[in-house]
Amino acid sequence: MLARSAKIKKNLFPHIPKKEDRLKTKTRKIVALKPSGKKLKKECDELWSQIIKERAGYKSEISGTPGEISSKSGDLIGLSSHHIVHKPNYFLRYDLDNGIVLTAFKEHTNGVHSNDPVISREYSDKIINYIGLERWQRLISKRSQSVAVDLTDKKTLLTEILNKLRRINAQRENA
């Protein structure tokens, strides 16, 4: 009985390398690894959000309220990039037609995502009126589509789109 419990304790931490294996890993070269799935997803989410805000000129598409510059960090605050239709898959999650800029609190948190269904419905209706029924129906139809998305390729594409949008907007400002 005693030998059996000792064996169980020995296998409690199989993920921890043995001492001799740990010494070997210290002498190995450090190589750059591909970003993890979670990291890639977060990077793609951030790129998508930046594109939506850049496209809208950094102001709410419903009220026209511009974002504010934070006095502490210098970052743009007060705006949220919102998915118009729930994003059950990566195909719809990174679809640029499925994004709209809202003020962070009034229109987004306390509007579309309000606990009060009347207020939530009111803001959802404002969004549908803004984007048009045709775009709304197109987005709804995409919800059931299942398309494999390579996040590495998607990140590259989103980065290219963001850079192109920034160049276009800079040219407009300089003209």
N, C-alpha and C positions, 0 to 999 in steps of 0.2 A: 504494500500500500504506500509506503514512504517513497519508494523508487518511482512509482507511478506519478505521484504529486510533484516530485522534482522534475520529471520529464515535462509535465504540463507547464510548470513555471518557466522552464527553459524556452518553450515555444510561445510565450506570451507576447514577445516583441520581435517577430520575425522580420519586420521592416527595418530594424536597426542593424546596420552592417557589423560584422565581427570586427574585432580590433585590427586584425591583420588586413582586412579589406579596407578599413578606414585609412590606413597608412598608404595603401596603394592609390586611393583616390586623390590624396594630396599631391602626388607627383604627376597626375594626368594633366594634359592641356585643358584649359577652359575654352570651350567652343560656344559660339553664339547659337542659342536654340531658337526654333521658331516660336513665336508667341503662342501661349496657350489659347484654347478656344474661348475661355472667358475674357482674356485680355483682348483678343481680336474683336469679340462681340462688343466690348466696352469702347474700343477705338472706333469701330464702325458706327456705333450709336452716337458718339461724340461728333464724328464727321457729318453724319446725317443731320444732327441738330444744328451744327454750324452752317451747313448748306441752306437749310430751311430759313434760318435767321438772315443769312447773307442775301438770299433771294428776296426776302421781304423788306430789305433795307433797314433791318434792326428796329422794326416797330411792329406793334400788334396789327394783324391783318383785319381784325374785327373793329377795333376802336381807333387805330392809328396812333396809339400811345407809344412813344419811343422808349427804348431801354435807357437805363441810367448808368453812369459810370460810378463804380464804388469808390468812395474816398479812401478806403483802407487798402484795397488791392489793385485798384485801377481797372478791374474787370467790368465788363458789361453785365448788369444785373437787371432784374425786373421783367425778364421775358422768358417764356418757355416754348420750346418746340413741341408741338402736340401731334400725336398720331390721330388722324381724323377717324379712322376705322381701327378697331382692335387689331393688334398685330399677332395673329396666331402662328405665323411662320416668318422666316427670314425674307421671303419673297415680298411680303407686304410691309414688313418692318423697315426695309430700306428703300421702299418705293417713294420717290420724291413727291409724287402726286398725293401721297398719304400724309403730308405734313402741312401744318399751319402754325404761325406764330401767334401766341396769346400773351397777355400780361400774366406774370407769374401767379399773382394771388387772386385778383378780382375775376379774371376770365378763366384761368386754368384751375387753380386749387379750389376757389370758392364759387366757380361757375360750372364748368363742364364736369368737374369731379366733386361737386357739392353733394352733401348727404341729403339735401332737399331735392326730391325728384322733380319738382316744378322748376326750380332754378336750373338744375342740370339739363332738363329738356329744353328750356329757353335758350341756353347757350348752344346746345347741339343744333337747334333749329337755326340760330344765327350763323353757325358754321356752314350748314347745308345751304342756306340762302346765299352765303358769300361764295362758296365754291361751285354752286349750281347742281341741279338734280342729276344731270348726266354724269358728272365726275363722281358724285356720291354713289350712284348705281354701279359705275365701273369699279370703284373701290370695293363695294359690297360683293360684287361678283368675284373679285380676286381673293376674297377671304377663304374660299374653299379650294383654291388651287394649291397644289403641292409641287413645288419645284425645288430641286436641290440647289443650294447656293454655296459657293466656295467663298468663305469669308476673306481669304487672302486676296482673291480677285476683286471682291466687293470693296475692300479697303482701298485697293489701288484705284479703282474706278471712282469711288467717292472723293479721294484725294485729288484726282485730276479734275473732277467737276468743281470742287471747292476752289482750287487754284484758278480755273478758268473764270468762274463767277467773280472772284476777287479782282482779276485783271480787267474784266469788263466793267465792273463798278468803279475801279480806279480811273479807267479811261473816261467814263461818264463824268466823274467829279472834276477831272482835269480839262474837260472840253468846255 
